[in-house]
Amino acid sequence: EDGYALWLRYAPLTGSAKERLDQFNPVVVQTGEADPSVKVAEEELRRGLTGLLGHVPASSGGSPIVLACNDGSSGARGHFNVAAHQQANGRSLLAISAADSVGCLYGAFALLRELSLGRDPATVELAQAPAMPLRMLDHWDNPDGTVERGYAGRSIFDWWHLPEELSPRMIDYARANASIGINGVVVNNVNASPLFLTERYLPKLKRLADAWRPYGIRLYISVRFSAPIEVGGLKTADPLAPQVKAWWKAQAGKLYQAIPDFGGFLVKANSEGQPGPQDYHRTHAQGANMLAAALGNRGTVIWRAFVYASSGETDRVKQAYEEFKPLDGKFAPNVILQVKNGPLDFQPREPFHPLFGAMPHTRMMLEAQITREYLGQATGIVYLAPLWKEVLDAPTGHGATVAQVIEPTGMAGVANTGSDRDWTGDQFDQANWYAFGRLAWSPALSSDQIAREWVGQTFSRNPNFVRQLVPMMLSSRQAVVDYMTPLGLAHQMGTGHHYGPAPWVCTLDRPEWNPCYYNRADAEGIGFDRTRSGSDALAQYAPSVAAQWADPRTMDENDLLWFHHLPWSYRTQSGKSLWDELISRYDRGVAAVDSMAREWQTLQPYVDHERFVDVASSLAIQRKEARWWRDASIAYWQSLNHLPLPAGERPPEHSLSYYEALEFPDAPG
Ligand code: BDP
C-alpha cells in the first residue's frame, strides 16, 4: 500500500455491501466491439469487480452488466446513463449506455465508484454529463525530467526512452484521468522548450497520444512563441510575417498527420521573460490568432492571461485585466483565454480574477494549481476543493458566477504528479488531483461529497473513519491560510522556491518580487490599499462587487488586507484590534494542524501501516511549518510595530534574525 493505486484501489467490499454484490453476481458481458475505449471499459469493469468481489467475476449465470455505447442519444460528449433493470428471469441487468464509447468508459468508472462506496448494484441509477467540454491537466514538466513547481520527484514522462518504450505508468495515468473525466493533457511546461516542435519529439508525442486515445484524452503541447527562430531557422517570430505563419502552419500539419486528434497549443507569452507577440509590437490577439489559423478548425489555442512583466509603479494584480480587457471580441473562435483563479498567483486565498465575466465576447477557461507551490508544497493535509469551490461559486457581478462563465469552455489544473510511487509526493495530494477532475466534471459537487468519495475509495469506507477524516480535510485549507497568510495577506513566501515565510524580503530588483510589496507593513499598519485611494484595482470588478469590498467594515475579512491598508489598532469584526486578530488567526492555523496530527493518530486502526506512517510523518512536517510561519511572521511584524503580544500568547521561538538567516538550497524550485 504505497499509494500507487490512487483512488482506483477497488479494495474488497465487506459486510452488507459485500453480500449485496455477491448476491448480484455481476457478469461483464462482452460487446464484441473492437472500439478501444469499449475494450478499456470492459477491462476496467473486470479489474474493478475482481477487486471488490475478492475474486474474478463469473462469466455467466449472474446479473449482466451491458455496455451500449452507441445508444443514439445526443447531448454533451461523454454523457452516460447507468441503470439497473429487472429481467423476466428475476435477475437484474445493469446497463451502461452512452452516445459514444468514451461516455461508456466514464459510465463504467462511475459505476465502479458507486460500488466501491458500497452502493447496492441492483438500485444504481446514474445520469451524468460533463459540465464543461475541456477538463485538462497542464504539466509543467521539462524534457530533462525536471518539473517546475513539482514536489513529487521527477517527471512522469520519459522522453528519453520514448517512443519505443512506453512506461506502464502512462496507462495508469490515463486510467486515473479517465476515471475523473479529464480529457486533455498538456505534456510540457508553459515555460516551453522549443524541442517539442522538432522532428525528434513528434514520434514521442504520437506514441503518448495513441496510448491515451482510448481513455478519451487528447494531447496538447505548450509552445514557445519564438520557436520559429530557435528550431525553425527563421530570423523573426513576428506573427504577421508570412514566413512565420507558414512555419507554424507546417508544424501544425506535421502534428495532425501524426496525431489526427491533436488538441492544440498552450501559450505563455510576454510573461516572466517568455517571448511573445509584443516583442514585435503586436497584440496578444494577433499572436494567438496567427497560431489559431495554423491549427485551423482541428484544434485550439489556449492563450494564458497570466502576464507578468515589469509593471513599474502600478499594481501587479492589475496587469492582466489592463492588457486583455481591451482585446475582448478580437480573438479567433478557436482561441481560449486561460485565466488563473485569482489576479496574483495561486495564493492560499485570493479574490477571484476580475477578468471572469468581464470579457463576454471571449472564450475563457479557468486555470487552477493542483501542485501546491504556495501552499506548503507536498506536505501535510491541504485539501484544495474548498479553495476552488470558493472561486467557482463566486458571483462575478456580471450576471454569472465564475463557474457559469467558464462552463461553456473548461478548466485546467497545473498537475501535481511525479515519479514518486504515490504520484503526488504526499498521500493526501492525490485528493487534489481527484477533486480537480471531479469539479471540472461538475462544479456543483460539494467539497464534502468529493472528499467522501475519495476517502472511501482511497483509504477505507468505514463510516467512523470517513466521518472523522472528511471534516479534517474540509478545514485544512483554511488552516493553511491562517498559519501562512491570514486576513488577505499574500505572497509572503521565500524568494524563488516559495517555501516558508519571508515577509521581510524587500531588496529584490523588481518591487513586485518582494513580499514587502504585498504586505506594505510598517510601524503604523499593514495591507495593500487597492481602493480608490490606492491602486484602485477594485475598479476592475463589477460595481456591485467593488462596492461590497470597498468597505473594510462590511466585507468578508478573509480578504481584508488584500484590499485595504489599515492601522494595527483597526477594530475588526470580532471586536479585536487588527494586531490581536492577526495573531489569533495564526494561532488558529497552528492549532488546526496540531489537531489534525492528533486525530490522525486515532485513525491508525483504519489505515494500512505504510500509509499511516507516511501521513503521520508528513503531518509532523506540517506542524513544524505552521509554527515556523506563525513565529517568523509575528517576529517580523513586531519588529515594525513594537506592539506587545496579547496576554498569554506564546512569543516566537526564535529571534527575527534567526528566521531571516534560514536557507533552503535543497527546496525544489
Ligand atoms: C508562477 C510560478 C512559475 C510559473 C508561473 C506561470 O512560480 O514557476 O512559470 O507561475 O504560471 O506561479 O507561468
Boltz pocket constraint, residues with backbone or C-beta under 6 A from the ligand:
constraints:
  - pocket:
      binder: B
      contacts: [[A, 148], [A, 149], [A, 190], [A, 191], [A, 268], [A, 272], [A, 306], [A, 345], [A, 346], [A, 373], [A, 496], [A, 669]]
      max_distance: 6.0
